[in-house]
Amino acid sequence: MTVAGRTSGLGEISAERERCVGAGQCVLAAPAVFDQDEEDGLVRVLDEDPPASGADAVREAVWACPSGALTLR
């Protein structure tokens, strides 16, 4: 299952839960945008349209994802 949303000026955030390993790097980088599911620990997108002020944090989260489950287009 892929979760996608539009971000202010960033493009589209996609989170591939099947690829996620639950490392939580996205949550550490952008806690206002990403969280981990309580049941399986996999990524959840909290804010599909975060403010432009969070752009650097979202880019950091995508870069830091060890499984490559996050993409920004």
C-alpha positions as CSV (number, residue, x, y, z in Angstrom):
1,M,0.0,0.0,0.0
2,T,1.4,3.4,-1.0
3,V,0.3,6.5,0.8
4,A,0.7,9.8,-1.1
5,G,-0.1,13.4,-0.7
6,R,0.8,16.9,-2.1
7,T,3.0,19.1,-0.1
8,S,3.3,22.9,-0.3
9,G,5.8,23.5,-3.1
10,L,7.5,20.1,-2.5
11,G,5.7,17.8,-4.8
12,E,4.2,14.5,-3.8
13,I,5.3,12.4,-0.7
14,S,4.9,8.7,-1.2
15,A,5.3,6.2,1.6
16,E,5.5,2.5,0.7
17,R,4.5,0.6,3.8
18,E,5.5,-2.8,2.3
19,R,9.0,-1.5,2.0
20,C,9.2,0.2,5.4
21,V,11.3,-1.5,8.0
22,G,10.1,0.6,10.9
23,A,13.4,2.3,11.7
24,G,11.6,5.6,12.5
25,Q,14.2,7.9,10.9
26,C,11.3,9.8,9.2
27,V,9.6,10.4,12.5
28,L,12.8,11.8,14.0
29,A,13.4,14.1,11.0
30,A,9.8,15.3,10.5
31,P,7.6,14.3,13.4
32,A,4.8,16.7,12.3
33,V,4.6,14.9,9.0
34,F,5.4,11.2,9.7
35,D,4.5,8.7,12.5
36,Q,4.7,5.0,13.0
37,D,1.7,2.8,13.3
38,E,1.3,1.5,16.8
39,E,0.4,-2.0,15.7
40,D,3.2,-2.8,13.2
41,G,5.6,0.2,13.5
42,L,5.4,1.1,9.8
43,V,5.3,4.6,8.5
44,R,2.2,6.7,8.4
45,V,1.8,10.1,6.8
46,L,0.2,12.5,9.3
47,D,0.2,15.7,7.2
48,E,-0.2,15.2,3.5
49,D,0.1,19.0,2.9
50,P,2.7,20.3,5.5
51,P,3.6,24.0,5.4
52,A,6.5,25.1,3.3
53,S,8.5,25.8,6.5
54,G,8.7,22.0,6.9
55,A,10.3,21.4,3.5
56,D,13.8,20.8,4.8
57,A,12.6,18.3,7.4
58,V,10.6,16.3,4.8
59,R,13.6,16.2,2.5
60,E,15.7,15.0,5.4
61,A,13.2,12.3,6.3
62,V,13.2,11.0,2.7
63,W,17.0,11.0,2.6
64,A,17.3,9.3,6.0
65,C,14.9,6.4,5.2
66,P,17.1,3.3,5.3
67,S,14.7,1.2,3.2
68,G,13.9,3.8,0.6
69,A,10.2,3.6,1.5
70,L,9.8,7.4,1.1
71,T,9.9,9.3,-2.1
72,L,9.4,12.9,-3.0
73,R,8.3,13.8,-6.5
